[in-house]
């Protein structure tokens, strides 16, 4: 289901163009994953599920430089916009999602099945074991290409350092999504891979939002990614659970895969 290497690179490159920002800004919406509390401050609401990600920033010691730079980016963005407009993800939870599994309504329904959690863990473990990873010279590496606007979130999109990194990632995803024991558990591939790190979700969208200024801010930030390459080295995939969009956790015996 995922793109070929060149199709992927071309598609992602278009997402970071100023004209793409202008057109996408017409469709951004308030994220239902965060709601204002009694004092008007946006708080994460229940949105449970499972995912397969690289270790979150606070645990990913190989990638501290890029995550520190993304945290600085979050801070700089927060200074340029109303705090209720963009709700940042906690810096320690930043991560690269390798394969979405199941979430929200689908998770709530599927988790009613007897032994759902143990069956899911076992199926993911099987997928990890079936993936035969031959090391590649520079490892699986992705780099920040620029901001991407999603309907309810803002992130930085990633492009593979080389075709081998892309192919390894796609092969890994196939080992997940082509596992027939996951389908009865409600896990299904719903999206083409658009590799990214989510930085924050949209809250209140002002009617008078200066869209030109917003696009200029994103474009100026993009220049720094071009001037100084920021790479994520994918060394491990982990099954993680989340209760909302601010924290991703696991138990010590849950499946992991070291590349």
Buried (B, 14 or more C-beta within 10 A) or exposed (E): EBBEBEEBBEEBBEBBBEEBBBEBBEEBEBBEBBEEEEEEEBEBEEBBBBBBBBBBBBEBEBBEEBBEBBBEBBEEBBEEBEEBBBBBBBBBBBBBBBBBBBBEEBBEEBBEEEEBEEBBBBBBBBBBEEBEBEEBEEBBBBBBBBBBBBEBBBBBBBBBBBBBBBBBBBEBBBBBBEBEBBEEBBBEBEEEBBBBBBBBBBBBBEEEBEEEEBBEBBBEBBEEBEEEEBBBBBBBBBBBBBBBBBBBEBEEEBBBBEB
